[in-house]
C-alpha cells in the first residue's frame, strides 16, 4: 500500500485529514478522518474504496475543505502511480 495523496486542515479545535492510498492490486482506498485536536485522537473515520482513479471522483465524501482541495488537486493529472 502506497500513500498517493494527503491533506490536513483545522477548524477550531478539530483537525480533518484526507488520505488516498494505492493498494497492491492497483485499486484505491481513501480515508477521511475527523480528529479531536486537543488530544490528537480520531473521532470519526470513513473509508472509500475504488477500483480506478477515476472512480474516486464519484464517491459520497463528507463536505470538508480537505475533500474539496483533493477534488481540485493535481492528483488527477499525475496518471498512474
N, C-alpha and C positions, 0 to 999 in steps of 0.2 A: 504494500500500500504506500502510495507516494502523495504527499500533500502538493496540490497544484494551485491552491488559492487560499488566502487567509485575509480577514479584515476584522478589526475590532473597533468599538467606539463606546462612549459613555453617554448616559443620560441620567443626570442626578446621581444617585448612589448605585445605579445599575450599570453593569458592563454587558455589552452584547458582542458576540463573536459569530462569525460565519466562516466555515471552512469547507473546502472541497478536496476530496481525495480520489485519486485514480487507483482502482483496485487491480490486483494481479491479472484478472481476466479482461481488463480494458474497460469495465463499467465504472461508474462514478457514484460516490457517496457524499452527500452534502449534509453538514451538521450546523444547526442554528442553536446557539446557547444564550440563555439569559442568566447572568451571574449576579449574586449579591456582592457588590464591590467592596463592601466593608470587611467581609470575612473571606472573600475570594472563593466562594462556593457556588456551584451551578444550581440554579433554582429550577430551570426548565431546559430540556434538551429535546430537539426534534430532528429526526433523521429522514433524509430523502434519498431514494435510490433511482438511478437511471442507467440504462444500457448504453446510451450515447451522450456525447457532449451536448448536442442539440436538444436532447430530452430534458436536460437540466433547466432549460428556459421555461418549460411548461409545467413546473411544479407549483403546488399551492403553498408557497413560502409565507412566513409571517411578514407583516408590513413593517420592516425595520429599515433604518438607514443603511445598514450593512448589506442587506439584500438588494436594495436599490443600487448601491455602488457596484455590487457584483454584476447585476444585470446590465449595467452600462460600462463595465470594465473592458480592458483589452484581453481578458481571458478568452473571449470568443474569437479573437484574431490569431491566437497562438497556433492553431491547428492541433494536430495530435501530439501528445506528450510522450 
